[in-house]
Amino acid sequence: MTSIKEQAAISRLLSFLQVWDNAGKGARSHILSNFIETNQGKTGPELEQEFSQGASLFLIRLTTWLRITYMTGVALEKLLQSIGIFLSAVNSNRYLREFLEVGGVLTLLEILGLEKIKEEDKKESIKLLQVIASAGRKYKELICESYGVRSIAEFLAKSESEETQEEVQVLLDSLVHGNPKYQNQVYKGLIALLPCASPKAQQLSLQTLRTAQSIIGATHPSIVDCILKLLGTMHLEVQYEAIELIKDLANYDVRKQLLKGLVALLIPSVKETSKLQPKILTDCRVLQLTAHLPVFLQQAAAAKAIGVLARRDLSTAEEMLHMRVVHSLMAAMGNTDHSNSQRLASCTLEFFVQIFPVVEEHVRKSMGEELYQLFLKHGEDLYMKIDSIQADILAANEVNVTKALYLPNSTSRNTSFIFNPDEVSQMAYSTHFLNADADPME
């Protein structure tokens, strides 16, 4: 037999549930507010005590109301927060199973795609998905099996709240870890996000991609093109993350494709750069846009990335010599339409000149003594010192260091070195792989 105290508790529970069942939308919203205020942070046993061992009876009412009203958005934020109290409570696996059994994951994912639902409500949905994913591998798999990666990625791309986007990143990061069956799906979803229109989404996707890349250990064929296109962004935080990922990708099988792509960006195609020519003659405002032309932004970022890679690993620098990086850097230095390209290309070329004697000789002969001395003295701000004729000399250069690298009578062969970036300024490195009489020009 139950005690008088237990009977009283059961009576209070039934009375509470009756009030909920008979309440309208406004009254239920008030009940949820009180529930959140008094039960936030409670454990599973504490919730059971609060509801006289009948907490599941209230949870099932919450999930039922969620399924009925989620498309309207009525009190949705409070409703999701209340469900979250059950799911996130310590020792609450029972509540989690009950929520999932009624299709809770699918409901949360559908909320993300509804246009009429407020951003705050969708953020709460993401938080609940985080709780579910943190419960273990089988729960992460359930989210992915429900086409969750696509829904979550699309929401990240469309979200207008940076705070919400950061919550989505936490969820995606969770789905990458401890989820071997679907980690490649998450990886591909992150790559698919890179062309989206949201700079914040791009930044967060790049950050998570670095983690995913290290976990998976293999690359997707499309990642190089996506990363190189991102270098055309006007957002420095996105460019920074892109270059950080490029540094990682240089250690994978896409290394050669990546390096070739970077060198190619140093000389934009005539097709791209000629798009503005007719407009420039008729609209002076277009002149102001040339500094932000994506191909020029790519050019500058590529020069920067090449410098970063070369300083980190001399074998990479030597590999790019065979790709005619010196010729391309000099051509970028002659791009008077974009000063940042000139500056960054000059800084990177300065490194190659200091490290490789073959480069120093070819660059000196191509520039001429006067321009070369100006380059040595004003490397970073050379673009402010040169005139139009000198810019044309740089742009039209025909330097071909590659020919010298393959000369059969070179005094010694090319070698590869890897060094600590912190020791760059102290390094005295030299190569002796050219014939003194080698033709420096193509």
C-alpha positions in Angstrom: 0.0 0.0 0.0 1.1 3.5 -0.7 1.7 5.9 2.1 -0.4 9.1 2.7 2.7 11.1 1.6 3.0 9.1 -1.7 -0.7 9.4 -2.4 -0.5 13.2 -1.9 2.5 13.4 -4.3 0.6 11.3 -6.9 -2.4 13.5 -6.5 -0.3 16.6 -7.1 1.2 15.1 -10.2 -2.3 14.2 -11.6 -3.5 17.6 -10.8 -0.6 19.2 -12.6 -1.0 17.0 -15.7 -4.8 17.9 -15.7 -4.0 21.6 -15.6 -1.6 21.1 -18.6 -4.1 19.1 -20.6 -6.8 21.7 -20.1 -4.6 24.7 -20.6 -4.5 26.9 -23.7 -1.4 28.2 -25.5 -0.8 31.1 -23.2 -1.3 29.1 -20.0 1.0 26.4 -21.3 3.7 28.9 -22.1 3.4 30.2 -18.5 3.7 26.6 -17.2 6.8 26.0 -19.3 8.4 29.2 -18.0 7.9 28.1 -14.4 9.2 24.6 -15.2 12.4 26.0 -16.8 13.0 28.3 -13.9 12.6 25.7 -11.2 14.2 22.6 -12.8 17.1 23.9 -14.8 20.2 21.7 -14.1 18.4 19.0 -12.2 19.5 15.3 -12.5 17.3 12.5 -13.7 16.5 11.3 -10.2 15.8 14.8 -9.0 13.2 15.2 -11.9 11.6 11.9 -10.9 11.3 13.1 -7.4 9.8 16.4 -8.6 7.2 14.5 -10.5 6.6 11.7 -8.0 8.3 9.1 -10.3 6.1 10.2 -13.2 8.4 12.7 -15.1 8.0 10.7 -18.3 4.3 11.5 -18.2 5.1 15.2 -18.6 7.9 14.6 -21.1 5.5 12.7 -23.4 3.1 15.6 -23.3 5.9 18.0 -24.2 7.0 15.8 -27.2 3.3 15.4 -28.3 2.7 19.1 -28.3 6.0 19.7 -30.1 5.0 17.4 -32.9 1.6 19.1 -33.2 2.7 22.7 -33.0 6.4 23.0 -34.2 5.4 24.2 -37.7 3.6 27.1 -36.2 6.4 28.2 -33.8 4.1 28.6 -30.8 6.1 28.8 -27.6 8.7 26.7 -29.5 11.8 28.1 -27.8 10.4 27.4 -24.3 9.1 24.0 -25.4 12.5 23.0 -26.7 14.3 24.3 -23.6 11.9 22.2 -21.4 12.6 19.1 -23.4 16.3 19.9 -23.1 16.1 19.9 -19.3 15.0 16.2 -19.5 17.5 15.2 -22.2 20.6 16.9 -20.7 19.9 15.8 -17.1 22.5 13.4 -15.5 21.3 9.8 -15.6 18.6 10.7 -18.2 19.1 8.0 -20.9 15.5 6.9 -20.3 14.2 10.3 -21.3 16.5 10.4 -24.4 15.2 7.0 -25.6 11.6 8.1 -25.1 12.2 11.3 -27.1 13.9 9.4 -29.9 11.2 6.8 -30.1 8.6 9.4 -31.1 10.8 10.7 -33.9 12.4 13.5 -31.9 15.5 13.7 -34.2 13.5 14.1 -37.4 11.4 16.8 -35.8 14.4 18.8 -34.7 15.9 18.5 -38.2 12.7 19.6 -39.8 12.6 22.7 -37.6 15.9 23.8 -39.1 14.5 24.0 -42.6 11.3 25.9 -41.8 11.4 29.5 -43.0 8.7 30.8 -40.6 10.5 29.6 -37.5 12.6 32.2 -35.6 16.3 31.9 -35.4 16.2 31.6 -31.6 14.0 28.5 -31.9 16.3 26.9 -34.4 19.2 27.5 -32.1 17.4 25.6 -29.4 16.9 22.8 -31.9 20.7 22.7 -32.6 21.4 22.6 -28.8 19.1 19.5 -28.4 20.9 17.8 -31.4 24.2 18.6 -29.6 22.9 16.8 -26.5 21.8 13.8 -28.5 25.1 13.6 -30.4 27.1 13.8 -27.1 25.2 10.7 -25.9 27.4 8.4 -28.0 28.2 6.9 -31.4 24.8 5.3 -32.1 23.1 8.6 -31.5 25.4 10.4 -33.9 24.7 7.7 -36.5 21.0 8.2 -36.0 21.3 11.9 -36.8 23.3 11.2 -39.9 21.0 8.4 -41.0 18.1 11.0 -40.8 19.9 13.2 -43.4 21.0 15.3 -40.6 24.3 16.5 -42.1 22.6 18.0 -45.1 20.0 19.8 -43.0 22.5 21.1 -40.5 24.9 22.3 -43.2 22.1 24.1 -45.1 21.1 25.8 -41.9 24.6 26.9 -41.2 24.8 28.4 -44.6 21.5 30.3 -44.3 21.7 31.4 -40.6 22.1 35.1 -40.0 23.2 34.8 -36.4 26.9 34.2 -35.7 26.1 32.9 -32.3 23.8 30.3 -33.8 26.4 29.4 -36.4 29.0 28.8 -33.7 26.5 26.4 -32.1 26.2 24.6 -35.4 29.9 24.3 -35.6 30.0 22.6 -32.2 27.4 20.1 -33.5 29.3 19.3 -36.7 32.6 18.9 -34.8 30.8 16.4 -32.5 29.5 14.5 -35.5 33.1 14.2 -36.9 34.5 12.7 -33.7 33.8 9.1 -32.8 31.6 8.5 -35.8 33.6 6.4 -38.2 30.6 5.2 -40.2 29.5 8.7 -41.2 32.6 10.9 -40.7 33.2 11.1 -44.5 29.6 12.3 -44.9 30.3 15.1 -42.5 33.6 15.9 -44.3 31.9 16.1 -47.7 29.2 18.3 -46.1 31.8 20.7 -44.9 33.4 21.0 -48.3 30.0 21.6 -49.9 29.6 24.6 -47.5 32.7 26.4 -48.7 31.1 28.1 -51.8 28.1 29.4 -49.7 27.4 33.2 -49.4 28.0 33.4 -45.6 31.6 34.4 -44.6 31.0 33.2 -41.1 29.8 29.8 -42.3 32.8 29.6 -44.5 35.2 30.4 -41.7 33.6 27.9 -39.3 33.5 25.2 -42.0 37.2 25.7 -42.7 38.0 25.4 -39.0 36.0 22.2 -38.7 37.5 20.8 -41.9 41.0 21.0 -40.5 39.8 18.7 -37.6 38.0 16.4 -40.0 41.0 16.2 -42.3 43.3 15.1 -39.5 40.7 12.4 -38.4 39.9 11.0 -41.9 43.5 11.2 -43.2 42.5 11.2 -46.8 41.3 14.1 -49.1 38.3 14.6 -51.4 39.2 15.4 -55.0 37.1 18.6 -54.9 38.7 20.2 -51.9 41.6 21.9 -53.7 39.4 23.8 -56.2 37.0 24.9 -53.4 39.9 26.2 -51.2 41.6 28.0 -54.1 38.3 29.7 -55.0 38.0 30.9 -51.4 41.2 32.8 -51.7 39.2 35.3 -53.8 37.3 36.4 -50.7 37.3 39.9 -49.3 37.0 38.6 -45.8 40.4 38.3 -44.1 39.2 35.8 -41.5 38.1 33.4 -44.2 41.4 33.9 -46.1 43.3 33.1 -42.9 41.5 29.9 -42.3 41.8 28.9 -46.0 45.6 29.3 -45.8 45.7 27.4 -42.5 43.9 24.5 -44.3 46.3 24.8 -47.3 49.2 24.3 -44.9 47.6 21.1 -43.7 46.7 19.9 -47.2 50.3 20.3 -48.4 51.0 17.1 -46.4 48.5 15.0 -48.3 48.2 13.5 -51.7 46.7 16.7 -53.2 50.0 18.5 -52.6 51.1 18.7 -56.3 47.6 19.8 -57.4 47.5 22.4 -54.7 50.9 23.9 -55.5 50.2 24.0 -59.2 46.9 25.7 -58.5 48.5 28.4 -56.3 51.2 29.2 -58.8 48.5 29.4 -61.6 46.6 32.0 -59.6 49.6 34.3 -59.7 48.8 35.1 -63.4 45.0 35.6 -63.8 43.7 34.5 -67.2 43.2 37.2 -69.9 39.5 36.2 -69.9 39.0 37.2 -66.3 41.0 40.4 -66.3 39.5 41.6 -69.6 36.0 41.6 -68.2 36.3 45.1 -66.9 38.1 46.7 -69.8 35.1 48.0 -71.8 33.5 49.3 -68.6 36.6 51.1 -67.4 36.5 53.3 -70.5 32.9 54.4 -69.8 32.4 54.2 -66.0 35.1 55.6 -63.7 33.4 53.8 -60.7 34.7 50.5 -62.1 38.3 51.7 -61.4 37.4 51.5 -57.7 36.3 47.9 -58.1 39.4 46.5 -59.7 41.1 46.4 -56.3 38.4 43.9 -55.2 38.2 41.9 -58.4 38.2 38.2 -57.1 41.0 37.2 -59.4 43.3 39.9 -58.0 42.3 38.9 -54.4 43.2 35.3 -55.3 46.4 36.5 -56.8 47.5 38.3 -53.7 46.4 35.5 -51.4 48.2 32.9 -53.5 51.4 34.9 -53.3 51.0 35.0 -49.5 50.2 31.3 -49.3 53.2 30.4 -51.4 55.4 32.4 -49.1 54.0 30.7 -46.1 54.5 27.2 -47.6 58.0 28.0 -48.8 59.2 29.2 -45.5 57.8 26.2 -43.7 59.4 23.6 -45.9 62.3 24.1 -48.4 61.4 21.0 -50.3 58.0 22.6 -51.1 59.9 25.8 -52.2 62.1 23.8 -54.5 59.1 21.9 -55.9 57.5 25.2 -56.8 60.7 26.3 -58.6 59.9 23.6 -61.1 56.5 25.1 -61.6 58.0 28.4 -62.6 56.9 30.2 -59.4 59.6 32.8 -59.9 58.3 33.9 -63.3 54.7 34.0 -61.9 55.7 36.0 -58.8 57.5 38.6 -60.9 54.4 38.8 -63.2 52.3 39.5 -60.1 54.7 42.2 -59.0 53.9 44.0 -62.3 50.2 44.1 -61.7 49.7 47.8 -61.2 45.9 47.2 -60.8 46.3 45.6 -57.4 49.0 46.9 -55.0 48.5 44.1 -52.5 49.4 41.5 -55.1 52.5 43.5 -55.9 53.5 43.7 -52.2 52.9 40.1 -51.3 54.5 38.7 -54.4 57.5 40.9 -53.8 57.8 39.6 -50.2 57.6 36.0 -51.3 60.1 36.5 -54.2 62.5 38.1 -51.8 62.6 34.9 -49.8 63.3 32.8 -52.9 66.1 35.2 -53.9 67.7 35.0 -50.5 67.5 31.2 -50.2 68.3 30.0 -53.8 71.3 31.4 -55.6 69.9 30.3 -59.0 66.9 32.4 -58.4 69.0 35.4 -57.4 71.0 35.3 -60.6 68.0 34.9 -62.9 66.0 37.6 -61.2 68.9 40.0 -61.3 69.4 39.5 -65.1 65.7 39.8 -65.8 65.2 42.9 -63.8 68.3 44.7 -64.7 70.7 46.1 -62.1 68.9 49.3 -61.3 65.5 47.6 -60.7 67.1 44.7 -58.9 68.9 47.0 -56.4 65.6 48.8 -55.8 64.0 45.5 -55.1 66.7 44.5 -52.6 66.4 47.9 -50.8 62.6 48.2 -50.9 61.3 44.7 -51.1 57.9 45.1 -49.4 57.1 48.5 -50.7 58.7 48.2 -54.1 55.3 48.7 -55.7 55.5 52.4 -54.5 58.9 52.9 -56.0 58.7 51.6 -59.5 57.5 53.4 -62.6 55.2 52.1 -65.4 58.2 50.9 -67.5 59.6 48.9 -64.6 56.2 47.4 -63.9 56.0 46.3 -67.5 59.4 44.7 -67.2 58.2 42.6 -64.3 54.9 41.8 -65.9 56.5 40.7 -69.2 59.4 38.7 -67.7 60.4 35.4 -69.2 62.4 34.0 -66.3 62.7 30.2 -66.5 64.6 28.9 -63.5 63.3 25.4 -64.4 65.7 25.2 -67.3 68.7 25.7 -65.0 67.5 23.0 -62.6 67.6 20.4 -65.4 70.9 21.3 -67.0 72.9 18.1 -67.4 76.3 19.7 -66.5 75.1 21.4 -63.3 77.8 21.3 -60.7 75.5 19.6 -58.2 72.0 18.2 -57.9 68.9 19.6 -56.3 68.4 18.6 -52.7 65.4 18.9 -50.3 65.5 20.3 -46.8 62.8 20.7 -44.2 63.3 23.1 -41.4 61.6 24.7 -38.4 59.8 28.0 -39.3 61.3 29.6 -36.2 64.8 29.2 -37.6 64.1 30.9 -41.0 65.7 34.2 -40.0 68.9 32.4 -38.9 69.3 30.1 -41.8 72.0 30.3 -44.3 71.0 27.9 -47.0 72.5 27.7 -50.4 72.1 25.5 -53.5 74.6 24.9 -56.3 72.6 23.4 -59.1 73.2 25.7 -62.0 75.8 26.2 -64.6 77.4 29.7 -64.4 76.8 30.1 -68.2 73.2 28.9 -68.1 70.8 31.0 -70.1 68.4 32.7 -67.6 65.7 33.4 -70.1 63.1 31.2 -71.7 
